Amino acid sequence: MRIPRPAGLAGVLALSLLVAACGSNRFERGVTGGAIGGAAGAGALALAGGPVLVGMAAGAVGGAAIGALTNECQIDLGPQRPNNC
């Protein structure tokens, strides 16, 4: 098994933190979900020694789908939760 470089893991972590904000509309949730899913998939397969691009693609598709198919009332936004939920 190949050990990933710390800089690569730091990059994945930084990307995840940059897109961690919840979106208030379907497009924003799809984009941020895809970015988080892609980073998580790439990181997971980098740790496992698999093809990173496959993990990134699968994670991005899954994250974007989940983000786009949910609405703000299905996600716990804490104090920012809309009043109409």
Secondary structure by P-SEA (a helix, b strand, c coil): cbbbbaaaaaaaaaaaaaaccccccaaaaaaaaaaaaaaaaaaaaaaacccaaaaaaaaaaaaaaaaaacccccccccccccccc
